[in-house]
């Protein structure tokens, strides 16, 4: 196993911390803003109807793929687990904020706050169930293809793992939101197709960014393709 200098160990940990922070921020924000929906005409080919909560979500899969490739499966799972705690902690903060009464002069009254954040508990629950299934599936499949291809064909494991995990994520979160009455069942099919296709499109488009990120990290730390940074002793 490659041994890093103290300076490189510190740099590698800082980069890992930054990636983890971006991951957690994207995950928490997606749960808070999900109640707004918008449509997007994709060059006249297809019109997406999706929640704004889906916009930061693909970032989480890109980051876990970067961490999986450079830092390994254990470090990727650690970030996923940290995201679970961060999401439930954000839910606790929202509950406390909702519990205290607004003043008469408050720009945001209790009714408006409830409208915006009232479904946060359901959103977090649905998101976390989908998140657990999708992220762990993504990491497992990513490393399965990494072993099978002996560290080659990064685009293959990135897209294969993300496509399946994104379908699981989209299906699960919509199923739970419809089951709890937050979204009409009549919209389930259209939102499933739009959500999944959007995530697939983003996953395909972010492949060059994944390659560039992995290449830059490997070049900086002198790693071969398929080799991972040893950060076991912390």
C-alpha positions in Angstrom: 0.0 0.0 0.0 1.2 3.5 -0.9 2.4 5.6 2.0 1.6 9.3 1.9 3.7 12.0 3.5 2.3 13.9 6.4 1.6 16.9 4.2 -0.2 14.8 1.6 -2.2 13.0 4.3 -3.4 16.4 5.6 -4.3 17.6 2.1 -6.1 14.4 1.3 -8.2 14.7 4.5 -9.0 18.3 3.8 -10.3 17.4 0.3 -12.3 14.5 1.7 -13.8 16.9 4.3 -14.7 19.4 1.6 -16.3 16.7 -0.5 -18.2 15.5 2.5 -19.5 19.0 3.3 -20.7 19.5 -0.2 -22.4 16.1 -0.1 -24.2 16.8 3.2 -25.2 20.4 2.1 -26.7 19.1 -1.2 -28.6 16.4 0.6 -30.1 18.6 3.4 -31.1 21.4 1.0 -32.8 19.0 -1.4 -35.1 17.9 1.5 -36.0 21.5 2.5 -36.9 22.9 -1.0 -38.6 19.9 -2.5 -42.2 21.3 -2.4 -41.6 23.6 -5.4 -42.0 22.1 -8.8 -41.0 23.4 -12.2 -41.1 22.4 -15.9 -38.1 22.4 -18.3 -38.4 22.0 -22.0 -35.4 20.1 -23.1 -34.8 21.4 -26.7 -38.4 20.4 -27.7 -37.5 16.7 -27.1 -39.1 16.2 -23.7 -40.6 18.5 -21.1 -39.5 17.7 -17.6 -41.8 18.3 -14.6 -39.7 17.9 -11.5 -39.2 19.2 -8.0 -36.4 21.7 -7.4 -35.3 19.3 -4.7 -33.9 17.1 -7.4 -31.5 19.8 -8.6 -28.8 19.3 -5.9 -29.4 15.6 -5.5 -27.3 14.3 -8.5 -24.3 16.1 -6.9 -24.5 13.6 -4.0 -24.0 10.7 -6.4 -21.1 12.4 -8.2 -19.4 13.0 -4.9 -19.8 9.5 -3.6 -18.4 8.2 -7.0 -15.4 10.5 -6.6 -14.8 9.4 -3.0 -15.4 5.7 -3.9 -12.9 5.9 -6.7 -10.1 7.8 -4.9 -10.7 7.1 -1.2 -12.4 3.7 -1.3 -15.7 2.1 -0.3 -15.3 2.6 3.4 -14.9 6.4 3.1 -17.9 6.6 0.8 -20.1 4.7 3.2 -18.9 7.0 6.0 -20.1 10.1 4.1 -23.5 8.5 3.3 -24.0 7.6 7.0 -23.0 11.2 8.0 -25.6 12.5 5.6 -28.3 10.5 7.4 -27.4 12.1 10.8 -27.2 15.6 9.2 -30.7 15.2 7.6 -32.4 14.1 10.8 -30.6 16.9 12.8 -31.9 19.4 10.2 -35.4 17.9 10.8 -35.0 18.5 14.5 -34.1 22.2 13.9 -37.1 22.6 11.7 -39.4 21.1 14.4 -38.0 23.5 17.1 -38.4 26.5 14.7 -42.0 25.5 14.0 -42.8 25.0 17.7 -41.9 28.5 18.8 -44.7 31.1 18.0 -43.9 33.9 15.6 -44.2 37.5 16.7 -46.9 39.8 15.2 -44.3 41.7 13.3 -42.4 38.6 12.0 -42.0 38.7 8.1 -42.8 34.9 8.1 -45.8 34.0 10.2 -46.6 30.5 11.6 -49.0 29.7 8.7 -46.5 30.5 6.0 -43.7 28.7 7.8 -46.0 25.6 8.1 -46.8 25.8 4.4 -43.1 25.8 3.4 -41.7 23.4 6.0 -44.7 21.5 7.2 -44.0 18.5 5.0 -40.3 18.4 5.9 -40.8 15.5 8.2 -42.4 13.4 5.5 -39.8 14.6 2.9 -36.9 13.7 5.2 -38.4 10.3 5.9 -39.1 9.5 2.2 -35.8 10.9 1.2 -33.9 9.0 3.8 -35.5 5.7 2.8 -34.8 6.3 -0.8 -31.3 7.7 0.0 -30.3 4.6 2.1 -31.3 2.2 -0.7 -30.0 4.3 -3.6 -26.6 5.4 -2.1 -25.6 2.0 -0.7 -26.7 0.3 -4.0 -24.7 2.9 -5.9 -21.5 2.3 -3.8 -21.9 -1.5 -4.0 -22.4 -1.6 -7.8 -19.6 0.9 -8.3 -17.1 -1.3 -6.5 -18.5 -4.4 -8.1 -17.7 -3.0 -11.6 -14.4 -1.6 -10.3 -13.3 -5.1 -9.3 -14.7 -6.6 -12.5 -12.9 -4.1 -14.7 -9.7 -4.1 -12.6 -9.9 -0.4 -12.0 -10.5 0.5 -15.7 -13.5 2.0 -17.5 -14.5 4.6 -14.9 -17.4 5.8 -17.1 -18.9 2.3 -17.1 -19.1 1.9 -13.3 -20.1 5.6 -12.8 -23.1 5.4 -15.2 -24.2 1.8 -14.5 -24.2 2.3 -10.7 -25.8 5.7 -10.9 -28.6 4.8 -13.4 -29.9 1.9 -11.3 -29.5 3.7 -8.0 -31.2 6.8 -9.3 -34.2 4.8 -10.5 -34.5 3.2 -7.0 -34.2 6.6 -5.4 -36.8 8.3 -7.6 -39.3 5.4 -7.3 -39.0 5.1 -3.6 -39.3 8.8 -2.7 -42.3 9.3 -5.0 -44.0 6.1 -3.8 -43.7 7.3 -0.1 -44.8 10.9 -0.8 -47.8 9.6 -2.7 -48.6 7.1 0.0 -48.5 9.9 2.6 -50.8 12.1 0.5 -48.2 14.8 -0.3 -48.4 14.1 -4.0 -51.4 12.9 -6.0 -51.1 9.3 -7.3 -52.2 10.5 -10.7 -48.9 12.3 -11.0 -46.7 9.4 -9.9 -46.0 8.0 -13.4 -45.1 11.3 -15.0 -42.9 12.4 -12.1 -41.2 9.1 -12.0 -40.3 9.3 -15.7 -39.3 13.0 -15.5 -37.2 12.5 -12.4 -35.4 9.4 -13.6 -34.7 10.8 -17.0 -33.4 14.1 -15.5 -31.1 12.2 -13.2 -29.8 9.9 -16.0 -29.1 13.0 -18.2 -27.2 14.7 -15.4 -25.3 11.5 -14.6 -24.2 11.2 -18.2 -23.2 14.9 -18.4 -21.2 14.8 -15.2 -19.0 11.9 -16.4 -16.3 14.3 -17.8 -16.4 16.1 -14.4 -15.9 12.8 -12.6 -12.9 12.0 -14.9 -11.4 15.4 -14.4 -11.8 15.3 -10.6 -10.4 11.7 -10.3 -7.5 12.5 -12.8 -6.6 15.7 -10.8 -6.5 13.8 -7.5 -4.6 10.8 -8.9 -2.0 13.1 -10.5 -1.6 15.1 -7.3 -1.1 12.1 -5.1 0.7 9.9 -7.6 -1.9 7.2 -7.7 -2.3 4.6 -10.4 -5.8 3.9 -11.9 -7.7 1.7 -9.5 -5.4 2.6 -6.6 -7.0 4.3 -3.5 -5.7 6.8 -1.0 -4.7 5.1 2.3 -6.3 7.1 5.0 -6.9 4.4 7.5 -4.9 5.8 10.4 -6.6 9.1 11.4 
